[in-house]
Amino acid sequence: MPRTPLFDPTDPAFLENPYPVYARLRREDPWHRSPFGFVVASRFRDIDTVLRDRRFGKSFKGPKANGHDPDLGNMAIFRSIGQWMLESNPPDHTRRRACFTKFFTAKRVEAMRPRIQTIVCELLDGLAPRGEMDVIADFAQLLPFRVITDMIGVPRQDQPELFKIARFIGRLSDPVPLDRAELAQIDADFRRVADYFHGLIGIRRRQPGDDLVSHIAATALEQQLSIDEMVGNLVLLFVAGHETSTNLIGNALIALARNPDQWNLLRSEPGLMKRAVIECLRYDNSIQIASRTAQADVMLGDIQIAEGQDVLLLLGSANRDPAMYAEPDRLDVTRSGDQMLSFGGGIHFCLGAQLSRIEVECALDALLHRLPDFRLDDPLQPVWRPSVVFRGPARLPATWTL
Ligand code: HEM
């Protein structure tokens, strides 16, 4: 009988619940050489080491990475992704990221909390009288989308048009094969967003405001950032800034609904919220995998990784490693310590880590206290999005009494 592969990202059961597979990998084959061609690392210490080791870097492969025809590399979207900080190595990475970091200082992001609370209130004012919603479509997608588009400086009247085409990157990274027509549609969506940001940069150069586009437009010259790099990295922020937080709100609500004692504890002790969000990030993160490529032959202990070898880093597995956490499969909103790899590590550490934590804190806080008997219809069997990288429910129906 053929042996079931230890790691099969195309298996629907894996999408539903990857954690038993992670546990087996950590136990039986922590540096798994997959028949799919990559090495899969699953232990916290190993993943943390690779993330910080400069001998591993990014190697954006364009359409080939998703199994698409290499000649599609000329599509605008693939040319642009190659310029994202997320996909670049120093010195380009350093130069591209430097332009944006000033806008994400701890002080500046914390100062956004009241604005985020206002957006949450506005959304719930509209939803509360209904007594039911799809948490994802009606709430969790809109909140981070508004936050990031406000931060970038997209005027409110332009936001609905952008929202319609906002999810293109998520579709691109799904393992479900896309045909040429779908790819062409995604490329067209990307070009509309990129053209929009291009125009906005021009407007903010003439009429600067206190927003990210104005800041980038003003500092790009001294940072030697080209217009394509500016636009590409704005698109990255636009995409990274909402998809991930949307999914985390969904995952956190599912985890808490499956552990009602933790939900009740959080309701009775609101001071636990910060810890609870960190625990939800650890317990079921919305980004499950990061990847790196060895830039040279590397020995890590007795493990040899050849130059050019792609390594998948199972962040979701690192976060459940029993070598790091007592009872790692238990959700515990009182857990102390904030060590987890949900936002990656090293030079690519997530630029929006603090922002997304505040978004999720505000979202959970409002749901707990404004809709006291809020409950998910089916927390045990949600429909998961068909992606091994972006983990989150596709829909999440919920009800409450008026
Ligand atoms: C729960 C929410 C989020 C999670 C779990 C998450 C996770 C991650 C991870 C794991 C990485 C590193 C990827 C790698 O090393 O290859 C990353 C990078 C990044 N994230 Fe996030 N993220 C979240 C929210 C956000 C938000 C809200 C923003 C923007 C406002 C953002 C912007 C970025 C950017 C720009 C990078 C690339 C940084 C670089 O390459 O230097 N993320 N994120």
Boltz pocket constraint, residues with backbone or C-beta under 6 A from the ligand:
constraints:
  - pocket:
      binder: B
      contacts: [[A, 85], [A, 86], [A, 87], [A, 97], [A, 148], [A, 236], [A, 237], [A, 240], [A, 241], [A, 242], [A, 244], [A, 245], [A, 248], [A, 285], [A, 286], [A, 287], [A, 289], [A, 290], [A, 291], [A, 315], [A, 341], [A, 342], [A, 343], [A, 344], [A, 345], [A, 347], [A, 348], [A, 349], [A, 350], [A, 351], [A, 352], [A, 353], [A, 355], [A, 356]]
      max_distance: 6.0
